[in-house]
Amino acid sequence: MTDPYMPLEKEIQYTRKALEIIDKYIITKSNLILRDLDLLTSKKSKMRCTNYVHDP
């Protein structure tokens, strides 16, 4: 990994666009999201986080 806020980020804004997408929604059918649930919910005050777990 590298610093997402390199000088080129001012022009290309990839980090900002990625954060906007994450803020809007994360859709997955994978249970792996449960691994990161603590990180997602810790940011809940700044972004919407809804978790649905289907266990057949």
C-alpha positions as CSV (number, residue, x, y, z in Angstrom):
1,M,0.0,0.0,0.0
2,T,1.0,3.6,-0.5
3,D,-0.2,7.0,0.7
4,P,-3.5,7.6,-1.1
5,Y,-3.0,11.4,-0.9
6,M,0.0,11.8,-3.2
7,P,0.3,15.1,-5.1
8,L,-1.3,13.5,-8.2
9,E,-4.4,12.9,-6.2
10,K,-5.2,16.7,-6.5
11,E,-5.8,16.1,-10.2
12,I,-7.2,12.5,-10.5
13,Q,-9.2,12.4,-7.3
14,Y,-9.3,8.6,-7.2
15,T,-9.2,8.4,-3.5
16,R,-12.1,10.8,-3.1
17,K,-14.1,8.9,-5.7
18,A,-13.4,5.6,-4.0
19,L,-14.5,7.1,-0.6
20,E,-17.7,8.4,-2.2
21,I,-18.6,5.0,-3.5
22,I,-17.8,3.3,-0.2
23,D,-19.9,6.0,1.5
24,K,-22.8,5.3,-0.8
25,Y,-22.9,1.6,-0.6
26,I,-21.1,-1.7,-0.2
27,I,-22.9,-4.6,-1.7
28,T,-21.6,-8.1,-1.1
29,K,-22.8,-11.7,-0.6
30,S,-19.6,-12.7,1.0
31,N,-19.4,-13.4,4.7
32,L,-15.9,-11.9,4.7
33,I,-17.5,-8.5,5.3
34,L,-18.0,-9.7,8.9
35,R,-14.2,-9.6,9.3
36,D,-14.3,-5.8,8.8
37,L,-17.5,-5.1,10.6
38,D,-15.7,-3.4,13.5
39,L,-14.1,-1.0,11.0
40,L,-17.3,-0.3,9.2
41,T,-19.4,0.3,12.3
42,S,-16.6,2.5,13.9
43,K,-17.2,4.9,11.0
44,K,-21.0,4.7,11.3
45,S,-21.3,8.3,12.6
46,K,-19.7,9.5,9.4
47,M,-21.2,7.1,6.9
48,R,-24.2,4.9,6.6
49,C,-23.6,1.2,7.4
50,T,-26.3,-1.4,7.1
51,N,-25.5,-5.1,7.6
52,Y,-27.6,-7.9,6.4
53,V,-26.5,-11.5,7.1
54,H,-28.3,-14.3,5.5
55,D,-27.4,-17.7,7.0
56,P,-29.4,-20.5,5.3
